């Protein structure tokens, strides 16, 4: 359900999600069903395309939560397979996002926080909070033939737990701030993108074992 009240736009939603899992299962695991209830509310405040602000909250309740070892290489993770977690998993996600435009400049920012229950005994590899902010500009050169977009972005990754099954160590990993930049050039149907990540030049610990750290 959504409505428009001047600059305000409230939205309410609810979902029932059923996901059967019968392939890529952990050894000895029989097919199972992941069943989830999702409900939430959003409130958007918009002033045309010049500025907008959105805040929202989402609640989630899952039975038969499908669990897999958190590893960045999908092929490696699938070798371990999916397995159902015991009990019920619940989570509440709150978020706040905003953006503003002025001529060729634009800026956006967002932050979120996540609370979870019912997953005792499992490492919480997802951070409990995070934030992102960016500023960009667009312009054209060479008689308007070449379109340019330059963006600088900062992101904060909150504390999370390492997964012993994916790395052989356990513990809480500290939060960190990371910087990135993107330059995009468009000429006709061709687009060239150059992206630089981790401009802070610091290696941050991950929830899995980084192979470079054991060489």
C-alpha positions in Angstrom: 0.0 0.0 0.0 1.4 3.4 -0.9 -0.1 6.9 -1.1 1.0 10.5 -1.9 0.4 13.3 0.6 2.1 16.4 -0.8 5.8 15.9 -0.4 5.2 12.8 1.7 4.9 9.3 0.3 4.2 6.5 2.9 4.4 2.8 2.0 3.5 -0.3 3.8 4.2 -3.9 2.6 4.1 -7.5 3.6 5.3 -10.7 1.9 5.3 -14.4 2.3 8.4 -16.0 0.7 8.7 -19.7 0.2 12.0 -21.0 -1.2 12.5 -24.8 -1.8 16.1 -26.0 -1.7 16.8 -29.4 -3.3 20.2 -28.8 -5.1 23.7 -27.8 -4.0 22.9 -29.3 -0.5 25.4 -30.1 2.1 26.3 -33.8 2.3 23.6 -35.8 4.1 21.0 -32.9 3.9 17.6 -33.7 2.5 15.6 -31.1 0.5 13.9 -28.5 2.7 11.8 -25.4 2.6 12.9 -21.9 3.7 9.8 -20.0 4.8 9.9 -16.3 5.6 7.5 -13.5 6.6 8.6 -10.0 5.7 6.8 -6.8 6.7 7.9 -3.2 6.7 7.1 0.5 6.3 8.8 3.4 4.4 8.4 7.1 4.4 9.7 9.2 1.5 10.0 13.0 1.5 10.7 14.3 -2.0 11.1 17.8 -3.3 11.0 17.1 -7.0 14.3 15.8 -8.3 16.3 18.3 -6.2 16.3 16.4 -3.0 14.7 13.4 -1.3 14.9 11.6 2.0 13.7 8.0 2.7 13.5 6.2 6.1 12.2 2.7 6.6 12.2 -0.4 8.7 11.9 -4.0 7.7 11.1 -7.0 9.9 11.9 -10.6 8.9 11.1 -14.0 10.4 12.5 -17.1 8.8 12.0 -20.8 9.5 14.3 -23.3 7.9 16.9 -20.6 7.3 19.3 -21.8 4.5 22.8 -21.5 5.7 26.1 -21.8 3.8 29.7 -21.1 4.7 30.5 -17.4 4.0 33.2 -17.5 1.3 33.6 -15.1 -1.6 34.2 -17.8 -4.2 30.8 -19.1 -5.1 32.2 -22.4 -6.5 34.1 -23.1 -3.3 31.0 -22.2 -1.1 28.7 -24.5 -3.1 31.0 -27.5 -2.5 30.0 -27.2 1.1 26.4 -26.8 0.2 23.2 -25.5 1.8 21.9 -26.7 5.1 18.9 -25.7 7.2 19.6 -23.8 10.5 17.7 -25.0 13.5 15.0 -22.8 15.1 13.7 -19.5 13.8 15.7 -16.5 12.7 14.4 -13.0 13.2 15.9 -9.7 12.1 14.9 -6.0 12.0 16.6 -3.6 9.5 16.4 0.2 9.8 17.7 2.5 7.2 17.9 6.2 6.3 18.8 7.4 2.8 19.0 10.9 1.2 20.1 12.6 -2.0 20.4 16.1 -3.3 21.2 17.6 -6.7 22.4 21.1 -7.7 23.2 21.7 -11.4 25.9 19.3 -12.4 26.6 18.2 -8.8 24.8 15.5 -6.8 25.4 14.0 -3.4 23.8 11.0 -1.7 24.2 9.2 1.7 22.7 6.3 3.5 23.0 4.4 6.8 21.5 1.3 8.2 21.5 -0.9 11.3 20.6 -4.5 11.7 19.5 -6.4 14.8 19.1 -10.2 14.8 17.8 -12.9 17.1 17.7 -16.7 17.1 21.1 -17.3 15.4 23.1 -18.2 18.6 26.0 -20.5 17.8 26.4 -19.2 14.2 28.9 -16.5 13.4 27.3 -13.2 12.4 29.4 -12.6 9.3 27.1 -9.7 8.2 28.0 -6.4 9.8 25.4 -5.0 12.3 25.6 -1.5 10.8 27.0 0.4 7.8 26.9 3.7 6.0 27.8 5.1 2.6 28.2 8.6 1.1 29.2 9.9 -2.3 29.5 13.0 -4.4 29.6 13.1 -8.2 29.6 15.5 -11.1 28.6 15.0 -14.8 29.8 17.1 -17.7 30.4 16.9 -21.5 33.5 17.9 -23.4 34.7 18.0 -27.1 31.6 19.8 -28.3 29.4 17.6 -26.2 30.5 14.3 -27.9 32.2 12.9 -24.8 30.2 12.5 -21.6 32.1 12.3 -18.3 31.0 11.2 -14.9 33.3 11.4 -11.9 32.3 10.0 -8.5 34.0 9.8 -5.1 32.5 7.5 -2.4 33.2 6.6 1.2 31.7 3.6 3.0 31.7 2.3 6.5 31.5 -1.4 7.3 30.6 -2.2 10.9 31.8 -4.9 13.2 31.2 -8.5 12.2 32.3 -12.0 13.2 34.8 -14.2 11.4 33.5 -17.7 10.3 35.8 -20.4 11.7 34.5 -22.9 9.1 35.8 -20.6 6.4 39.0 -19.6 7.9 40.1 -21.5 10.9 40.0 -18.5 13.2 37.2 -16.8 15.2 36.5 -13.5 16.8 35.0 -10.1 16.2 36.5 -8.0 13.3 36.6 -4.2 13.8 34.7 -1.8 11.6 36.5 0.2 9.0 36.1 3.1 6.6 37.0 2.6 2.9 37.2 5.1 0.0 36.7 4.6 -3.8 36.5 6.6 -7.0 34.9 6.0 -10.3 35.4 7.8 -13.7 33.1 7.0 -16.6 33.5 8.2 -20.2 30.8 7.8 -22.8 31.3 8.3 -26.5 28.4 7.2 -28.7 27.6 3.6 -27.9 30.9 3.0 -26.1 31.4 3.3 -22.4 34.8 3.2 -20.6 34.7 2.8 -16.8 37.7 3.1 -14.5 37.2 2.3 -10.8 39.7 2.4 -7.9 38.7 0.7 -4.6 40.4 0.9 -1.2 42.1 4.2 -1.8 43.0 4.2 1.9 45.6 1.5 0.9 44.9 -0.7 3.9 44.2 -4.4 3.9 41.1 -5.0 6.1 40.5 -8.4 7.8 37.7 -10.5 6.2 35.4 -13.1 7.7 37.2 -15.8 5.7 40.9 -16.6 5.3 42.5 -14.5 2.7 44.9 -16.8 0.7 47.4 -14.0 0.4 47.8 -13.9 4.1 49.1 -17.5 4.3 51.5 -17.4 1.4 
